[in-house]
Amino acid sequence: IAENPVQHGKTKHIQVKFHVIRQAVKNHEIKLIHCCSDLQVADILTKALPKARFERLRELIGVSIKNFKEEC
């Protein structure tokens, strides 16, 4: 959307105010970069993930498991 001004059926609902990003890219104020899906840490909060991917994303955001059974 930010780099391609063509309206698509799936993006019609996006309000005009959100197109400020497109203008910022055009003015070289910001640069958008691709981030592969393996590094999308927000997925850990929004999707059911396979165990290995969940553990990798958990590690990337710095969350660890503590075993509290010994203290009980």
C-alpha positions as CSV (number, residue, x, y, z in Angstrom):
1,I,0.0,0.0,0.0
2,A,2.8,2.4,0.9
3,E,4.7,1.9,-2.3
4,N,1.9,1.1,-4.7
5,P,-0.9,3.8,-4.8
6,V,-3.3,1.5,-6.7
7,Q,-6.5,0.7,-4.8
8,H,-7.2,-2.9,-4.3
9,G,-10.5,-4.5,-3.2
10,K,-9.0,-5.7,0.0
11,T,-7.6,-2.3,1.0
12,K,-10.6,0.0,0.2
13,H,-11.5,0.2,3.9
14,I,-8.2,1.8,4.8
15,Q,-8.9,5.5,5.6
16,V,-7.1,8.3,3.8
17,K,-5.2,9.3,6.9
18,F,-3.3,6.1,6.8
19,H,-1.8,7.0,3.4
20,V,0.5,9.4,5.2
21,I,3.0,6.4,5.3
22,R,3.0,6.4,1.5
23,Q,3.8,10.1,1.4
24,A,6.6,9.6,4.0
25,V,8.1,6.9,1.8
26,K,7.9,9.1,-1.3
27,N,9.6,12.0,0.6
28,H,12.3,9.6,1.8
29,E,11.4,10.3,5.4
30,I,11.1,6.6,6.2
31,K,12.2,3.4,4.5
32,L,10.1,0.3,4.6
33,I,12.0,-3.0,4.7
34,H,10.7,-6.5,4.3
35,C,10.7,-8.7,7.4
36,C,10.4,-12.4,6.7
37,S,7.5,-14.1,8.5
38,D,9.9,-16.2,10.7
39,L,10.9,-12.9,12.5
40,Q,7.4,-11.5,13.0
41,V,7.4,-11.7,16.7
42,A,3.8,-10.4,16.9
43,D,2.7,-13.8,15.6
44,I,3.3,-15.3,19.0
45,L,0.4,-13.2,20.3
46,T,-2.0,-13.6,17.4
47,K,-1.6,-17.1,16.0
48,A,-1.5,-20.7,17.0
49,L,2.0,-21.8,16.2
50,P,4.0,-25.0,16.0
51,K,6.0,-25.6,19.2
52,A,9.4,-25.0,17.6
53,R,8.3,-21.6,16.1
54,F,6.6,-20.6,19.3
55,E,9.8,-21.3,21.3
56,R,11.9,-19.4,18.8
57,L,9.7,-16.3,18.9
58,R,9.5,-16.5,22.7
59,E,13.3,-16.5,22.7
60,L,13.4,-13.5,20.4
61,I,11.2,-11.4,22.7
62,G,13.2,-12.5,25.8
63,V,10.6,-14.5,27.6
64,S,11.8,-17.5,29.6
65,I,10.2,-20.3,31.6
66,K,10.8,-20.5,35.3
67,N,10.0,-23.7,37.2
68,F,8.3,-22.8,40.4
69,K,7.3,-26.3,41.4
70,E,10.4,-26.6,43.6
71,E,9.3,-23.6,45.7
72,C,5.8,-25.0,46.5
